[in-house]
Amino acid sequence: MTPEELAGAVRSALTAALTDTPLADDIEGAAARVVLERPKQREHGDWTTNIALQLAKGAGRKPRDLAASIAAALSDVAGVDRVEIAGPGFLNITLSAAAAGELARTIVTRGPDFGRGESLTGQVINMEFVSANPTGPLHIGHTRWAALGDSLVRILRAAGADVTAEYYINDAGSQMDKFGESILARITGGEIPEGGYRGEYITALAERIATEHSSITTLPHGEAVALAREEGYRLQLAEIKDVLRKFGVHFDEWFSERTLHESGAVTGAVDRLREQGHVYDKDGAVWLRTTTFGDDKDRVLIKADGSFTYFAADAAYYLSKKDRGYTRKIYLLGADHHGYVNRLRAISACAGDNPDVNIEILIGQLVSVGGAKLSKRAGNIIELSDLIEWIGTDAVRYSLERYPADTPLSLDGEDLRKKSNDNPVFYVQYAHARTASVRRNAADVGISREQAFAPSLLTDATESTLLAQLADYPRIVAQAAALREPHRIARYVEELAGAYHQWYGACRVTPQGDEPVTDLHRTRLWLNDAVGQVLANGLDLLGVSAPERM
């Protein structure tokens, strides 16, 4: 019996219990409030619900009396072993071994789809993350949101949401001109401009551009800067995309800031916001009245000299997302962007949206990796590409994803490289590899799942614990999606791996010595493979591989 099937049984029992109560006219609404949770203590059963406590007052019943009515109806449900009423009216439900064990076959049958749900079906989400300037390599400051953002996209999709992962290319503004001037200076032997870019990567770009465009030194200065800027932009963006690919991060859209200016979208955004009544003129500049919506001060859209501010582009970008049909916009910003929260929410409100619904801003705290070396190419930063080469994509991603984004994080690089149970990613991946090894060994002695499945035989305490862990996976996925917390998936697969290792030590899938193969061995193979499937599903949501051998 799956959690969904049990929840359906509880709703049916609740419907019967509420028939002659004041809630009889809204039984559907009452039944929708049924939530099953795992008891904190295993002896309290497989599942618990407080639905009787929630509805007793509205039903005009005492909580324990309502719980008793629900329990009586549930006791007749096939697969329910017993229902106990605890405390003021909690219902603790224990499934029969056969009903609990049936989950193993369900998981194997559903495969990669097990754990996917519909809790966020209908939500159309644009999620922007990383969005580093194309003027240099990705570094450790971008790494956390690269890992968490990609994982969150996967989790939201698993919960039924329609999600577009978007990278906003900051390819407009003075920093791009300084980028081009810095490259040209390296080509001509001139001075890097104040506020320009340094590092060996600039020299490497300059050498490549000079080779491919030998005439650059003969061009007028403005044309030469433009050529260096555009070629440097092309090469650096290609490198960013390549590093993200190696890190397992995929973007559906690469949105260029330039297109907002070139298409007139920035001018149009100012006009649209003025029509909404939130734009005013003062001291020769054009302002957006963001203080109306909680910002600490109003923001300039157009300076007195007629140039647009970055904020104007931010407003145009938000309106672009709205026009493209994204009812929810999620921004993943770095630790130094706290000041953007209220101003982005204000843009949402000025655009006629509800900032409590249509926009969400998540802030990720800083991360450091002990033992990491500064980039030789870029100077004073730690490049993502160096972390991948040194520690590996799986270890870096998993270690970043197993902690909440809003907590500062310090990791030890050498610890992440260790192949021991003290290394969480190794611990989980080893569990998956062990399930594959068990499956291979079973095949070698002729054990096949298809020969038998007798879930009532799964009576060992470690099997009960393992099945309970497996049953909780869909809830964990839905919760991680709702709370935007990928670390819940990481912590779950660690607990599942621990339960599996204990089961592996207590129960045999392959017989020992002359012991004959029985249906218990075959049924345990189903359970083994179910664990392997859920571990693989969870690791996939984290963008981490599930190796078959280690």
C-alpha positions, 0 to 999 in steps of 0.5 A, a space after each residue: 500500500 502506497 502513502 497515496 492509497 492509504 491517504 485515500 483510505 483515510 479520506 473514505 473513513 473520514 467521509 463516513 465519520 462526518 456523514 451526520 455532523 455539521 461538516 457533512 455539507 463540506 466533506 470534500 473540503 474536510 477530506 482534502 485536509 488529510 495529511 499523513 506523516 511519519 511517526 517520530 518513534 517507530 513503535 507508534 506505527 507506520 503513519 500518523 494523522 491529526 485529522 480528528 484534532 483538526 476537524 473535531 470542533 467543526 464536526 461537533 465531536 470530541 477529538 477522540 470520539 471522532 478519531 474512534 469513528 475514523 479508526 473503526 472504518 479504517 480497521 476494515 481496510 485491506 492492508 491495515 493491520 491496526 489503528 490506535 488512538 493516541 493522546 488527545 486524538 492522534 491516529 497511529 496506523 500500522 500496515 500489515 507486512 504484506 501491504 507495507 512490502 507491496 511498496 517495493 514492487 510499486 517502486 520498481 514498477 514506476 522506476 524513475 517516476 516514483 516520487 514525482 507528484 502533482 503538488 505544484 501542477 499548474 505553476 509556471 515558473 521562471 527561475 533565474 540563477 548564477 547570471 554572472 557577468 560574461 567578463 570573467 570565469 565562474 568562481 566559488 561565489 557562483 558555485 553554490 547557486 549553480 548547484 542549488 539552482 539546478 537541483 531546485 529546478 529538477 525538484 520543482 519539475 518533479 512536483 509537477 511545476 512547469 519550470 524554465 531555468 534562465 541565465 541572465 547575461 549581463 552583457 550591457 553597460 560600462 563593464 563590457 566596455 572596460 572588458 574590451 579595453 582590458 583585452 585590447 590593452 593586453 594586445 597592444 601592450 597598453 595600460 589596463 584601464 582603471 576598474 578594468 580586468 586583469 589576470 592571465 585569462 585576459 592575456 589568453 583571450 587577447 592572444 587568441 583574438 589577436 591571432 584570429 583578428 590580426 588586423 585589430 591593431 590597425 583599427 581605429 581605437 573605438 572599433 578595436 575596443 568593440 572588436 575585442 569586447 565582442 570576441 572576448 564576450 563570445 569566448 568567455 560566454 562559451 567558457 561559462 557554458 562549458 564549465 556549467 555543462 561539466 557541473 551538470 547545470 542546464 539552462 533553458 534560456 540564455 537571456 541577453 540584457 542587450 536585447 532589452 535595450 535594443 528592442 526598446 523594452 527598457 523604454 517601454 517598461 518606463 512607459 508601462 510603469 508610468 501608466 500604472 501611476 508609479 513613475 514621476 519626474 524630479 530633478 530632471 530624472 525619472 523615478 519609480 515610487 518604490 517606497 509605496 511598496 516597502 523599499 527604503 527609497 524611490 529608485 531612479 529609472 532614467 538619470 538626468 543625462 538621459 541614460 538608463 540605470 541598471 534598475 530600469 533594465 531590472 524593471 524591463 526584465 521583470 516585465 519581460 518574464 511577465 509577458 512571457 507567461 511566467 506567473 511565478 518568478 524566482 530569483 536566486 541571488 548572492 549574499 551581497 544582494 540583500 538590498 535587491 529584495 525590496 526593490 524587486 518586490 516593489 517592481 513586481 507590485 508596480 507592475 500590477 503583480 502580487 509580490 507575495 505570490 508572483 515573485 520570490 527572492 532567495 538569498 544564498 550565503 557565502 561558501 568557502 572551501 578549505 585547501 582550495 588554491 586561488 586561480 592562476 588564470 584569474 588571480 584572486 579568485 577560486 574558479 569553479 573549473 578548478 574545484 571540479 578538477 580537484 574535488 569532482 562535480 559529484 562531491 562539490 554539488 552534493 556538499 553544497 546541496 546538503 545544507 540550507 542555502 541561507 547558512 554560511 558554509 565552510 567545506 574541507 576540500 580534502 574531506 570531500 575527496 575521501 572515499 570513506 563513510 565519513 564522506 556523505 556523498 561517498 556513503 550514499 553513492 556506495 549504498 547505490 553501488 551496493 544495491 547494484 552489486 547485490 543484484 548482480 550477485 543474485 543473477 549469478 545464482 539464478 535469483 530473479 524478481 519475476 519468479 516470485 513476490 511475497 511481501 508478507 515475508 518481509 517481517 525483519 525489523 530492518 525491513 520494516 524500517 527500510 520500507 517506511 523510509 522508502 514510503 516517505 520519499 514522495 512526501 520529501 520531494 513535495 516538501 523540498 519543492 514547496 519549501 525550496 530546500 534541496 537539502 531535504 533530498 540530500 538528508 533523506 538519501 543519507 538516511 535511506 542509505 543508512 537504513 539500507 546498510 543496516 538491512 544489508 547486514 541483517 538480511 540476505 538476498 543470496 543464500 549462504 552455503 547449501 541453503 536453497 533459494 526461496 521466495 524470501 530471497 526473491 522478495 528481498 531482491 525486489 526490496 533491494 532494487 527498490 532501494 537502488 531506484 529511490 537512491 538513484 531518483 534522489 541523487 538525480 534530483 541533486 544532479 549527482 551520479 548513481 554509480 553501479 560500481 565503486 
